[in-house]
Amino acid sequence: MVRRPVESHSPINQSHRCELQYEYRQRQGWGLKVKDRPQTFVSREGNTIIASHSIASNNDNILKAGRVRFMLEEPIPTTKF
């Protein structure tokens, strides 16, 4: 049996991962519509990253569906008589 190295989930690694995700979102143009985003972007280290518009479109649809669902789950304010 081959043991895989355990991936550490310490706060230090988590904050680094969050910073990378934020940076990639900024470089990819995450705030833009999917059709306006670039096909590729360059990371801080100079690596060219190819972005898949089909995956981004699917994720965008899921996020939009979640927003609607969240709005529907909000409690309706009621007035006591």
C-alpha positions as CSV (number, residue, x, y, z in Angstrom):
1,M,0.0,0.0,0.0
2,V,1.4,3.4,-1.1
3,R,0.8,6.2,1.3
4,R,0.1,9.6,-0.1
5,P,1.4,12.6,1.7
6,V,-1.1,14.3,3.9
7,E,-2.2,17.7,2.7
8,S,-2.0,20.2,5.4
9,H,-5.0,22.4,6.0
10,S,-3.4,24.8,8.4
11,P,-4.5,28.5,8.4
12,I,-1.3,29.5,6.7
13,N,-1.9,27.2,3.7
14,Q,-5.6,28.2,3.5
15,S,-4.8,31.9,3.4
16,H,-2.2,31.3,0.7
17,R,-4.8,29.3,-1.3
18,C,-7.3,32.1,-0.9
19,E,-4.8,34.7,-2.1
20,L,-4.1,32.6,-5.2
21,Q,-7.8,32.1,-6.0
22,Y,-8.4,35.9,-5.6
23,E,-5.4,36.7,-7.8
24,Y,-6.5,34.2,-10.5
25,R,-10.0,35.7,-10.4
26,Q,-8.6,39.2,-10.8
27,R,-6.3,38.2,-13.7
28,Q,-9.0,36.2,-15.4
29,G,-11.5,39.0,-15.3
30,W,-14.0,37.1,-13.1
31,G,-16.2,40.2,-12.8
32,L,-16.7,40.3,-16.5
33,K,-19.4,38.4,-18.5
34,V,-18.1,35.0,-19.5
35,K,-18.0,36.0,-23.2
36,D,-15.9,39.0,-22.5
37,R,-13.2,37.1,-20.4
38,P,-9.9,36.4,-22.0
39,Q,-9.1,32.8,-23.1
40,T,-5.7,32.8,-21.4
41,F,-4.1,34.8,-18.7
42,V,-0.6,34.9,-17.2
43,S,0.0,34.1,-13.5
44,R,2.4,36.0,-11.2
45,E,5.1,33.5,-11.9
46,G,4.7,34.0,-15.7
47,N,2.8,30.7,-16.4
48,T,0.1,31.0,-19.1
49,I,-3.2,29.6,-17.8
50,I,-5.9,28.6,-20.3
51,A,-9.4,29.3,-19.1
52,S,-12.3,27.2,-20.2
53,H,-15.3,29.3,-21.1
54,S,-17.6,26.3,-20.9
55,I,-16.7,25.6,-17.3
56,A,-16.9,29.3,-16.5
57,S,-20.4,29.5,-18.1
58,N,-21.6,26.5,-16.1
59,N,-20.2,27.9,-12.9
60,D,-21.8,31.2,-13.6
61,N,-25.2,29.6,-14.1
62,I,-24.9,27.7,-10.8
63,L,-24.0,30.9,-9.0
64,K,-26.9,32.7,-10.5
65,A,-29.3,29.9,-9.6
66,G,-28.0,29.9,-6.0
67,R,-28.6,33.7,-5.7
68,V,-32.2,33.2,-6.7
69,R,-32.6,30.3,-4.4
70,F,-31.1,32.3,-1.5
71,M,-33.5,35.1,-2.2
72,L,-36.5,32.7,-2.1
73,E,-35.3,31.2,1.2
74,E,-35.3,34.6,3.0
75,P,-38.1,34.8,5.5
76,I,-41.0,36.9,4.6
77,P,-41.6,39.7,7.1
78,T,-45.0,39.3,8.8
79,T,-47.0,41.8,10.8
80,K,-48.8,40.8,13.9
81,F,-52.4,41.9,14.2
